[in-house]
Amino acid sequence: MSADSSPSADSTDAPKSPGKPRLTEEEKKQNHIASEQKRRAAIRAQFDRLAELTPGMAGLGRSEGVVLSKVVEFAREQVEERKRLIAEIEERGGVVSVQDKTF
């Protein structure tokens, strides 16, 4: 098979779909910008939700670093409290299943 008759991997040689014009470079750029803004808004909304659920976030800045730091601090406190409660139950003669001890 000669080089001229081999199938090309170049997308410019691909058949164009009828009835649907190709996007211009500017349209592609605007679509990309819009997609990125949507992605960032979704991330921002989730950070806001984390901030709402985390004690001690009232009045603090909502930077991602601050939110993540406070969430980690809160999660660690919850794990320690759970361990303390399990120990207290066991000290009083209660039984805590292995599954309930898993964090």
All heavy atoms as an XYZ file, in Angstrom:
793
protein
N       0.844     -1.170      0.000
C       0.000      0.000      0.000
C       0.889      1.233      0.000
O       1.797      1.341      0.787
C      -0.896     -0.033      1.239
C      -1.921      1.071      1.247
S      -2.913      1.132      2.741
C      -4.070     -0.163      2.477
N       0.615      2.151     -0.907
C       1.440      3.346     -1.008
C       1.021      4.354      0.043
O      -0.049      4.276      0.617
C       1.307      3.954     -2.407
O       0.038      4.545     -2.550
N       1.874      5.342      0.280
C       1.604      6.383      1.269
C       0.370      7.180      0.886
O      -0.348      7.669      1.745
C       2.813      7.295      1.410
N       0.111      7.314     -0.441
C      -1.039      8.099     -0.887
C      -2.365      7.400     -0.617
O      -3.379      8.034     -0.410
C      -0.929      8.406     -2.389
C       0.247      9.296     -2.710
O       0.683     10.054     -1.818
O       0.724      9.231     -3.843
N      -2.373      6.074     -0.611
C      -3.627      5.357     -0.457
C      -3.878      4.897      0.986
O      -4.893      4.300      1.258
C      -3.665      4.156     -1.396
O      -2.621      3.261     -1.031
N      -2.923      5.170      1.894
C      -3.122      4.736      3.273
C      -4.116      5.658      3.974
O      -4.190      6.848      3.685
C      -1.791      4.736      4.036
O      -1.315      6.049      4.152
N      -4.912      5.078      4.888
C      -5.858      5.918      5.623
C      -5.107      6.924      6.467
O      -4.102      6.616      7.083
C      -6.635      4.946      6.504
C      -6.069      3.592      6.283
C      -4.981      3.689      5.275
N      -5.601      8.122      6.504
C      -4.946      9.198      7.228
C      -5.521      9.327      8.624
O      -6.721      9.221      8.822
C      -5.133     10.513      6.467
O      -4.619     11.574      7.227
N      -4.670      9.587      9.618
C      -5.106      9.806     10.998
C      -5.442     11.269     11.219
O      -5.899     11.652     12.269
C      -4.007      9.367     11.962
N      -5.205     12.082     10.199
C      -5.452     13.517     10.315
C      -6.956     13.782     10.339
O      -7.688     13.335      9.474
C      -4.790     14.229      9.136
C      -4.866     15.741      9.248
O      -5.324     16.244     10.292
O      -4.476     16.402      8.289
N      -7.416     14.517     11.345
C      -8.849     14.771     11.507
C      -9.406     15.666     10.396
O     -10.606     15.669     10.168
C      -9.122     15.396     12.875
O      -8.496     16.655     12.972
N      -8.551     16.393      9.699
C      -9.044     17.258      8.626
C      -9.528     16.442      7.443
O     -10.326     16.913      6.654
C      -7.962     18.254      8.156
O      -6.825     17.515      7.719
C      -7.585     19.203      9.271
N      -9.055     15.183      7.331
C      -9.484     14.321      6.243
C     -10.760     13.547      6.586
O     -11.320     12.871      5.755
C      -8.382     13.314      5.892
C      -7.173     13.995      5.275
O      -7.325     15.137      4.794
O      -6.088     13.394      5.289
N     -11.200     13.644      7.829
C     -12.396     12.916      8.252
C     -13.611     13.500      7.556
O     -13.690     14.706      7.315
C     -12.562     13.019      9.761
N     -14.565     12.642      7.216
C     -15.765     13.158      6.555
C     -16.536     14.076      7.497
O     -16.632     13.832      8.687
C     -16.569     11.905      6.237
C     -15.981     10.811      7.050
C     -14.598     11.224      7.422
N     -17.057     15.139      6.922
C     -17.817     16.091      7.722
C     -19.240     15.583      7.841
O     -19.803     15.058      6.899
C     -17.791     17.466      7.063
C     -16.402     18.062      7.023
C     -16.390     19.404      6.368
C     -14.972     19.935      6.357
N     -14.824     21.163      5.646
N     -19.795     15.761      9.053
C     -21.172     15.313      9.241
C     -22.101     16.298      8.540
O     -21.972     17.504      8.699
C     -21.500     15.202     10.724
O     -21.272     16.425     11.373
N     -23.031     15.791      7.765
C     -23.921     16.678      7.013
C     -24.881     17.404      7.945
O     -25.353     16.853      8.933
C     -24.681     15.720      6.089
C     -24.593     14.381      6.751
C     -23.309     14.389      7.527
N     -25.137     18.659      7.659
C     -26.112     19.430      8.403
C     -25.589     20.055      9.680
O     -26.264     20.864     10.275
N     -24.414     19.704     10.134
C     -23.882     20.260     11.373
C     -22.544     20.925     11.074
O     -21.535     20.248     10.904
C     -23.728     19.165     12.414
C     -23.426     19.702     13.786
C     -23.505     18.606     14.817
C     -23.287     19.201     16.193
N     -23.307     18.166     17.215
N     -22.532     22.246     11.029
C     -21.272     22.935     10.701
C     -20.256     22.803     11.834
O     -20.625     22.667     12.997
C     -21.701     24.388     10.518
C     -22.969     24.517     11.284
C     -23.625     23.176     11.261
N     -19.002     22.805     11.460
C     -17.920     22.727     12.441
C     -17.835     24.036     13.204
O     -18.146     25.100     12.675
C     -16.608     22.452     11.735
C     -16.604     21.106     11.021
C     -15.257     20.831     10.519
N     -14.545     20.170     11.612
C     -13.643     19.237     11.449
N     -13.276     18.870     10.249
N     -13.063     18.661     12.473
N     -17.399     23.957     14.444
C     -17.239     25.151     15.260
C     -16.003     25.923     14.819
O     -14.981     25.339     14.457
C     -17.093     24.777     16.727
C     -18.297     24.114     17.388
C     -17.942     23.716     18.810
C     -19.504     25.014     17.369
N     -16.100     27.219     14.910
C     -14.930     28.051     14.636
C     -14.008     27.978     15.851
O     -14.416     27.533     16.931
C     -15.332     29.515     14.399
O     -15.873     30.041     15.624
C     -16.349     29.653     13.279
N     -12.808     28.427     15.683
C     -11.865     28.435     16.804
C     -12.398     29.309     17.934
O     -12.260     28.973     19.105
C     -10.484     28.918     16.342
C      -9.734     27.927     15.481
C      -9.546     26.574     16.157
O      -9.147     26.525     17.339
O      -9.813     25.547     15.495
N     -13.022     30.418     17.606
C     -13.588     31.311     18.633
C     -14.730     30.620     19.380
O     -14.844     30.740     20.601
C     -14.071     32.619     18.005
C     -14.582     33.639     19.005
C     -13.557     34.065     20.055
O     -12.341     34.052     19.776
O     -13.983     34.412     21.172
N     -15.569     29.880     18.662
C     -16.662     29.154     19.310
C     -16.123     28.061     20.232
O     -16.626     27.861     21.342
C     -17.596     28.534     18.264
C     -18.428     29.567     17.524
C     -19.168     28.979     16.334
O     -18.614     28.069     15.671
O     -20.294     29.425     16.081
N     -15.079     27.372     19.770
C     -14.444     26.354     20.603
C     -13.887     26.983     21.882
O     -14.045     26.445     22.976
C     -13.321     25.659     19.851
C     -13.781     24.746     18.740
C     -12.574     24.144     18.042
C     -12.962     23.365     16.809
N     -11.770     22.831     16.112
N     -13.234     28.129     21.707
C     -12.656     28.830     22.849
C     -13.749     29.241     23.835
O     -13.617     29.057     25.044
C     -11.888     30.059     22.363
C     -11.246     30.862     23.459
C     -10.496     32.054     22.892
C      -9.913     32.903     23.997
N      -9.199     34.072     23.470
N     -14.849     29.789     23.326
C     -15.953     30.227     24.196
C     -16.606     29.031     24.887
O     -16.977     29.118     26.067
C     -16.983     31.020     23.392
C     -16.484     32.378     22.922
C     -15.936     33.234     24.054
O     -16.518     33.334     25.124
N     -14.765     33.828     23.822
N     -16.750     27.911     24.190
C     -17.294     26.699     24.813
C     -16.385     26.215     25.937
O     -16.855     25.808     27.001
C     -17.479     25.589     23.785
C     -18.692     25.795     22.907
O     -19.532     26.649     23.176
N     -18.770     25.021     21.844
N     -15.089     26.263     25.696
C     -14.131     25.842     26.710
C     -14.212     26.758     27.934
O     -14.229     26.272     29.079
C     -12.717     25.847     26.133
C     -11.670     25.531     27.145
N     -11.471     24.266     27.637
C     -10.780     26.321     27.788
C     -10.500     24.291     28.537
N     -10.062     25.522     28.637
N     -14.267     28.052     27.699
C     -14.369     29.018     28.802
C     -15.643     28.768     29.605
O     -15.620     28.734     30.839
C     -14.314     30.462     28.264
C     -12.901     30.775     27.757
C     -14.746     31.469     29.331
C     -12.780     32.066     26.979
N     -16.755     28.564     28.920
C     -18.030     28.319     29.602
C     -17.978     27.020     30.407
O     -18.464     26.966     31.552
C     -19.166     28.267     28.592
N     -17.389     25.984     29.842
C     -17.265     24.705     30.557
C     -16.402     24.854     31.803
O     -16.723     24.317     32.864
C     -16.656     23.638     29.653
O     -17.514     23.342     28.591
N     -15.321     25.580     31.675
C     -14.420     25.795     32.806
C     -15.107     26.615     33.893
O     -14.972     26.326     35.087
C     -13.138     26.486     32.334
C     -12.103     26.693     33.401
C     -11.541     25.410     33.985
O     -11.706     24.337     33.393
O     -10.945     25.483     35.072
N     -15.872     27.635     33.509
C     -16.602     28.441     34.494
C     -17.637     27.591     35.219
O     -17.818     27.717     36.429
C     -17.273     29.636     33.825
C     -16.280     30.697     33.392
C     -16.916     31.806     32.562
O     -18.003     31.657     32.018
N     -16.215     32.930     32.461
N     -18.301     26.706     34.495
C     -19.296     25.813     35.098
C     -18.618     24.859     36.081
O     -19.126     24.628     37.182
C     -20.011     25.032     33.993
C     -21.119     24.157     34.484
C     -21.821     23.478     33.325
C     -22.902     22.531     33.817
N     -23.579     21.853     32.716
N     -17.481     24.316     35.691
C     -16.734     23.411     36.572
C     -16.302     24.121     37.844
O     -16.480     23.608     38.951
C     -15.508     22.858     35.837
C     -14.713     21.829     36.620
C     -13.416     21.462     35.910
N     -12.447     22.537     35.940
C     -11.645     22.787     36.982
N     -11.689     22.050     38.058
N     -10.783     23.782     36.938
N     -15.775     25.327     37.707
C     -15.335     26.097     38.873
C     -16.500     26.463     39.780
O     -16.377     26.429     41.003
C     -14.592     27.360     38.434
C     -13.230     27.068     37.853
C     -12.537     28.338     37.446
N     -11.262     28.041     36.826
C     -10.436     28.951     36.340
N     -10.757     30.237     36.410
N      -9.304     28.602     35.787
N     -17.634     26.804     39.200
C     -18.822     27.136     39.993
C     -19.289     25.919     40.794
O     -19.683     26.046     41.963
C     -19.944     27.650     39.096
N     -19.225     24.744     40.190
C     -19.623     23.518     40.889
C     -18.679     23.237     42.058
O     -19.127     22.869     43.153
C     -19.646     22.342     39.925
N     -17.395     23.413     41.842
C     -16.415     23.216     42.914
C     -16.648     24.232     44.020
O     -16.655     23.896     45.209
C     -14.975     23.304     42.368
C     -14.681     22.104     41.470
C     -13.957     23.396     43.508
C     -13.383     22.215     40.685
N     -16.846     25.498     43.648
C     -17.099     26.554     44.628
C     -18.338     26.241     45.461
O     -18.348     26.419     46.690
C     -17.252     27.901     43.912
C     -17.079     29.099     44.798
C     -17.034     30.413     44.000
N     -16.189     30.338     42.829
C     -16.616     30.453     41.570
N     -17.862     30.684     41.303
N     -15.781     30.352     40.560
N     -19.391     25.738     44.817
C     -20.631     25.395     45.525
C     -20.377     24.284     46.545
O     -20.919     24.316     47.655
C     -21.712     24.979     44.530
N     -19.551     23.318     46.182
C     -19.253     22.236     47.113
C     -18.388     22.710     48.282
O     -18.560     22.259     49.419
C     -18.603     21.060     46.381
C     -19.537     20.363     45.417
C     -20.819     19.897     46.075
O     -20.801     19.297     47.141
N     -21.943     20.188     45.452
N     -17.473     23.626     48.029
C     -16.691     24.200     49.126
C     -17.601     25.007     50.050
O     -17.446     24.967     51.272
C     -15.546     25.075     48.595
C     -14.281     24.300     48.382
C     -13.952     23.821     47.135
C     -13.420     24.033     49.430
C     -12.794     23.096     46.934
C     -12.255     23.306     49.253
C     -11.940     22.835     47.989
N     -18.569     25.724     49.484
C     -19.532     26.458     50.306
C     -20.331     25.498     51.168
O     -20.583     25.758     52.345
C     -20.470     27.298     49.441
C     -19.783     28.506     48.819
O     -18.673     28.871     49.280
O     -20.355     29.083     47.869
N     -20.719     24.370     50.598
C     -21.476     23.355     51.346
C     -20.624     22.787     52.475
O     -21.103     22.622     53.598
C     -21.932     22.243     50.395
C     -22.731     21.181     51.053
C     -24.128     21.675     51.397
N     -24.872     20.561     51.958
C     -25.505     20.595     53.116
N     -25.546     21.700     53.810
N     -26.133     19.541     53.559
N     -19.366     22.482     52.198
C     -18.459     22.012     53.251
C     -18.342     23.046     54.366
O     -18.355     22.698     55.550
C     -17.063     21.739     52.682
C     -16.802     20.388     52.063
C     -15.414     20.363     51.432
C     -16.944     19.275     53.069
N     -18.227     24.309     53.994
C     -18.110     25.376     54.985
C     -19.371     25.463     55.842
O     -19.288     25.678     57.053
C     -17.835     26.711     54.292
N     -20.544     25.276     55.241
C     -21.797     25.302     55.991
C     -21.869     24.161     57.001
O     -22.418     24.331     58.090
C     -22.993     25.154     55.040
C     -23.252     26.346     54.165
C     -24.306     26.053     53.097
O     -24.972     24.985     53.177
O     -24.461     26.866     52.182
N     -21.345     23.005     56.651
C     -21.432     21.819     57.495
C     -20.356     21.752     58.572
O     -20.451     20.940     59.492
C     -21.336     20.555     56.627
C     -22.481     20.329     55.652
C     -22.157     19.182     54.709
C     -23.776     20.066     56.401
N     -19.340     22.590     58.458
C     -18.196     22.511     59.360
C     -18.278     23.576     60.441
O     -18.289     24.768     60.137
C     -16.885     22.678     58.570
O     -16.869     21.716     57.509
C     -15.679     22.469     59.446
N     -18.340     23.142     61.709
C     -18.352     24.112     62.799
C     -17.083     24.958     62.789
O     -16.011     24.492     62.409
C     -18.396     23.239     64.055
C     -18.888     21.914     63.602
C     -18.433     21.761     62.179
N     -17.210     26.188     63.193
C     -16.062     27.085     63.273
C     -15.767     27.828     61.990
O     -14.785     28.561     61.912
N     -16.606     27.667     60.988
C     -16.358     28.348     59.714
C     -17.039     29.716     59.637
O     -16.736     30.496     58.749
C     -16.831     27.485     58.540
C     -15.944     26.305     58.225
S     -14.274     26.750     57.723
C     -14.567     27.792     56.321
N     -17.927     30.005     60.548
C     -18.637     31.284     60.504
C     -17.646     32.433     60.643
O     -16.805     32.454     61.536
C     -19.678     31.351     61.620
N     -17.729     33.363     59.731
C     -16.884     34.546     59.777
C     -15.493     34.362     59.205
O     -14.732     35.324     59.142
N     -15.150     33.163     58.828
C     -13.834     32.941     58.231
C     -13.914     33.122     56.723
O     -14.970     32.987     56.122
C     -13.333     31.526     58.535
C     -13.021     31.220     59.988
C     -12.569     29.769     60.129
C     -11.946     32.142     60.529
N     -12.782     33.400     56.134
C     -12.730     33.484     54.679
C     -13.073     32.140     54.077
O     -12.936     31.102     54.710
N     -13.531     32.155     52.866
C     -13.940     30.917     52.227
C     -12.905     30.425     51.219
O     -13.256     29.770     50.253
C     -15.289     31.112     51.510
C     -16.446     31.352     52.425
C     -16.792     30.068     53.195
N     -17.839     30.268     54.162
C     -19.112     30.067     53.947
N     -19.533     29.676     52.784
N     -19.993     30.262     54.905
N     -11.656     30.699     51.467
C     -10.652     30.175     50.544
C     -10.643     28.654     50.658
O     -10.966     28.085     51.706
C      -9.266     30.732     50.859
O      -8.690     30.058     51.956
N     -10.294     28.000     49.584
C     -10.290     26.543     49.568
C      -9.357     25.977     50.628
O      -9.676     24.987     51.281
C      -9.922     26.045     48.178
C     -10.983     26.372     47.151
C     -10.555     26.139     45.716
O      -9.400     25.731     45.487
O     -11.385     26.366     44.827
N      -8.226     26.626     50.820
C      -7.273     26.163     51.833
C      -7.842     26.239     53.232
O      -7.681     25.303     54.027
N      -8.525     27.330     53.564
C      -9.131     27.493     54.886
C     -10.219     26.454     55.091
O     -10.295     25.806     56.138
C      -9.693     28.924     55.066
C     -10.543     29.027     56.330
C      -8.573     29.944     55.094
N     -11.071     26.278     54.085
C     -12.164     25.305     54.193
C     -11.605     23.906     54.401
O     -12.027     23.181     55.320
C     -13.087     25.354     52.953
C     -14.086     24.208     52.976
C     -13.811     26.691     52.865
N     -10.655     23.494     53.573
C     -10.086     22.148     53.701
C      -9.409     21.951     55.054
O      -9.559     20.901     55.689
C      -9.105     21.862     52.571
C      -9.732     21.659     51.200
C      -8.642     21.509     50.145
C     -10.659     20.466     51.185
N      -8.694     22.950     55.527
C      -8.023     22.866     56.815
C      -9.029     22.663     57.939
O      -8.853     21.796     58.807
C      -7.212     24.143     57.046
O      -6.603     24.103     58.306
N     -10.103     23.435     57.946
C     -11.132     23.316     58.979
C     -11.881     21.990     58.883
O     -12.232     21.390     59.890
C     -12.122     24.480     58.896
C     -11.568     25.765     59.434
C     -11.364     25.648     60.922
C     -10.940     26.948     61.537
N     -10.679     26.825     62.971
N     -12.146     21.519     57.667
C     -12.834     20.235     57.489
C     -11.970     19.103     58.031
O     -12.467     18.215     58.741
C     -13.200     19.996     56.008
C     -13.631     18.562     55.768
C     -14.294     20.961     55.578
N     -10.681     19.117     57.741
C      -9.778     18.080     58.238
C      -9.714     18.131     59.764
O      -9.790     17.098     60.438
C      -8.370     18.223     57.614
C      -7.344     17.359     58.340
C      -8.414     17.885     56.139
N      -9.606     19.329     60.314
C      -9.577     19.492     61.771
C     -10.863     18.921     62.402
O     -10.810     18.175     63.382
C      -9.442     20.979     62.105
C      -9.404     21.312     63.579
C      -9.348     22.819     63.811
O      -8.706     23.539     63.013
O      -9.957     23.265     64.790
N     -11.997     19.256     61.828
C     -13.280     18.769     62.337
C     -13.383     17.247     62.224
O     -13.814     16.570     63.163
C     -14.431     19.442     61.581
C     -15.791     18.964     62.007
C     -16.263     19.208     63.280
C     -16.598     18.273     61.123
C     -17.519     18.759     63.677
C     -17.851     17.826     61.509
C     -18.314     18.067     62.788
N     -12.965     16.698     61.101
C     -13.020     15.245     60.902
C     -12.137     14.530     61.922
O     -12.545     13.501     62.499
C     -12.600     14.887     59.475
N     -10.955     15.053     62.172
C     -10.064     14.447     63.175
C     -10.692     14.491     64.565
O     -10.606     13.523     65.326
C      -8.709     15.146     63.179
C      -7.857     14.765     61.989
C      -6.474     15.357     62.074
N      -5.670     14.873     60.951
C      -4.767     15.592     60.336
N      -4.514     16.828     60.715
N      -4.089     15.081     59.332
N     -11.324     15.615     64.894
C     -12.008     15.727     66.187
C     -13.121     14.689     66.301
O     -13.306     14.080     67.361
C     -12.585     17.130     66.366
C     -11.542     18.202     66.576
C     -12.111     19.614     66.493
O     -13.338     19.778     66.269
O     -11.329     20.564     66.642
N     -13.857     14.476     65.220
C     -14.943     13.502     65.234
C     -14.420     12.083     65.411
O     -15.011     11.279     66.138
C     -15.775     13.608     63.949
C     -16.520     14.920     63.814
C     -17.455     15.165     64.983
O     -18.353     14.377     65.240
N     -17.227     16.243     65.704
N     -13.315     11.759     64.774
C     -12.711     10.435     64.915
C     -12.262     10.220     66.360
O     -12.499      9.153     66.952
C     -11.536     10.243     63.924
C     -10.714      9.010     64.260
C     -12.062     10.171     62.497
N     -11.619     11.224     66.946
C     -11.164     11.108     68.334
C     -12.347     10.963     69.288
O     -12.303     10.164     70.229
C     -10.293     12.311     68.724
C      -8.941     12.321     68.043
C      -8.159     11.033     68.265
O      -8.079     10.551     69.416
O      -7.634     10.485     67.272
N     -13.407     11.709     69.062
C     -14.608     11.600     69.890
C     -15.216     10.207     69.768
O     -15.644      9.611     70.761
C     -15.627     12.675     69.499
C     -16.939     12.596     70.254
C     -16.833     12.900     71.750
O     -15.755     13.292     72.228
O     -17.853     12.737     72.442
N     -15.253      9.679     68.586
C     -15.787      8.326     68.370
C     -14.944      7.293     69.115
O     -15.484      6.397     69.771
C     -15.837      8.016     66.881
C     -16.436      6.671     66.554
C     -16.471      6.451     65.059
N     -16.898      5.130     64.738
C     -18.102      4.821     64.270
N     -18.964      5.771     64.044
N     -18.408      3.572     64.004
N     -13.620      7.422     69.040
C     -12.737      6.505     69.760
C     -12.978      6.609     71.267
O     -13.016      5.589     71.968
C     -11.266      6.821     69.453
C     -10.818      6.411     68.073
C      -9.365      6.809     67.860
C      -8.885      6.481     66.467
N      -7.488      6.925     66.251
N     -13.143      7.834     71.760
C     -13.390      8.041     73.185
C     -14.696      7.386     73.609
O     -14.762      6.718     74.647
C     -13.426      9.550     73.499
C     -13.490      9.866     74.988
C     -13.791     11.325     75.260
N     -15.124     11.723     74.851
C     -16.268     11.359     75.467
N     -16.236     10.571     76.512
N     -17.439     11.782     75.023
N     -15.739      7.548     72.812
C     -17.032      6.956     73.134
C     -16.979      5.432     73.116
O     -17.575      4.764     73.973
C     -18.104      7.469     72.177
C     -18.491      8.938     72.340
C     -19.389      9.387     71.193
C     -19.154      9.177     73.684
N     -16.275      4.871     72.142
C     -16.126      3.414     72.070
C     -15.411      2.903     73.311
O     -15.822      1.909     73.924
C     -15.395      2.996     70.772
C     -16.316      3.216     69.567
C     -14.906      1.553     70.843
C     -15.645      3.071     68.221
N     -14.336      3.600     73.701
C     -13.589      3.197     74.898
C     -14.480      3.279     76.138
O     -14.459      2.384     76.996
C     -12.351      4.069     75.064
N     -15.275      4.320     76.232
C     -16.176      4.478     77.377
C     -17.222      3.357     77.417
O     -17.511      2.801     78.485
C     -16.867      5.838     77.309
C     -17.739      6.144     78.508
C     -18.355      7.528     78.446
O     -17.729      8.446     77.880
O     -19.477      7.667     78.973
N     -17.776      3.000     76.286
C     -18.749      1.909     76.217
C     -18.108      0.612     76.702
O     -18.685     -0.132     77.508
C     -19.300      1.745     74.780
C     -20.200      2.924     74.433
C     -20.038      0.415     74.623
C     -20.563      3.023     72.957
N     -16.892      0.361     76.222
C     -16.205     -0.881     76.595
C     -15.809     -0.885     78.074
O     -15.883     -1.917     78.743
C     -14.996     -1.114     75.691
C     -15.411     -1.441     74.261
C     -14.262     -1.580     73.288
O     -13.183     -1.000     73.519
O     -14.464     -2.292     72.278
N     -15.411      0.268     78.613
C     -15.075      0.370     80.034
C     -16.280      0.063     80.917
O     -16.157     -0.456     82.012
C     -14.546      1.767     80.360
C     -13.142      2.030     79.882
C     -12.731      3.495     80.043
O     -13.492      4.279     80.647
O     -11.651      3.847     79.542
N     -17.452      0.391     80.432
C     -18.683      0.157     81.192
C     -19.252     -1.240     80.944
O     -20.347     -1.545     81.387
C     -19.720      1.206     80.839
C     -19.318      2.595     81.288
C     -20.369      3.601     80.947
N     -19.962      4.925     81.398
C     -20.790      5.936     81.526
N     -22.066      5.796     81.229
N     -20.347      7.103     81.940
N     -18.501     -2.057     80.214
C     -18.915     -3.434     79.993
C     -19.699     -3.658     78.714
O     -20.137     -4.773     78.443
N     -19.878     -2.629     77.936
C     -20.586     -2.768     76.675
C     -19.711     -3.411     75.613
O     -18.491     -3.494     75.752
N     -20.348     -3.879     74.587
C     -19.636     -4.524     73.483
C     -19.846     -3.682     72.229
O     -20.973     -3.324     71.894
C     -20.143     -5.965     73.248
C     -19.443     -6.583     72.052
C     -19.955     -6.801     74.491
N     -18.746     -3.389     71.571
C     -18.791     -2.652     70.306
C     -18.228     -3.571     69.237
O     -17.113     -4.087     69.375
C     -17.969     -1.341     70.381
C     -18.013     -0.597     69.061
C     -18.463     -0.460     71.521
N     -19.020     -3.793     68.186
C     -18.571     -4.713     67.129
C     -17.349     -4.151     66.409
O     -17.102     -2.940     66.399
C     -19.693     -4.942     66.115
O     -19.904     -3.785     65.336
N     -16.607     -5.054     65.824
C     -15.418     -4.657     65.059
C     -15.829     -3.713     63.928
O     -15.146     -2.732     63.653
C     -14.699     -5.907     64.502
C     -13.565     -5.511     63.569
C     -14.189     -6.770     65.636
N     -16.961     -4.001     63.313
C     -17.445     -3.157     62.222
C     -17.713     -1.730     62.704
O     -17.399     -0.771     62.021
C     -18.723     -3.753     61.633
C     -19.270     -2.969     60.472
C     -20.540     -3.577     59.900
O     -21.007     -4.603     60.365
N     -21.099     -2.923     58.907
N     -18.259     -1.595     63.910
C     -18.539     -0.256     64.444
C     -17.281      0.458     64.906
O     -17.294      1.681     65.108
C     -19.541     -0.347     65.608
C     -20.935     -0.684     65.125
O     -21.248     -0.414     63.942
O     -21.719     -1.218     65.930
N     -16.182     -0.274     65.064
C     -14.910      0.355     65.459
C     -14.130      0.854     64.244
O     -13.149      1.560     64.387
C     -14.048     -0.644     66.221
C     -14.562     -0.966     67.604
C     -13.612     -1.935     68.283
C     -14.113     -2.316     69.648
N     -13.183     -3.217     70.336
N     -14.558      0.463     63.064
C     -13.863      0.838     61.843
C     -14.188      2.292     61.490
O     -15.328      2.708     61.547
C     -14.286     -0.073     60.678
O     -14.070     -1.417     61.061
C     -13.493      0.240     59.428
N     -13.158      3.011     61.127
C     -13.348      4.436     60.825
C     -13.252      4.675     59.362
O     -12.430      4.524     58.650
C     -12.321      5.278     61.577
C     -12.465      5.114     63.062
C     -11.674      4.244     63.769
C     -13.436      5.820     63.740
C     -11.820      4.097     65.135
C     -13.584      5.678     65.103
C     -12.782      4.811     65.808
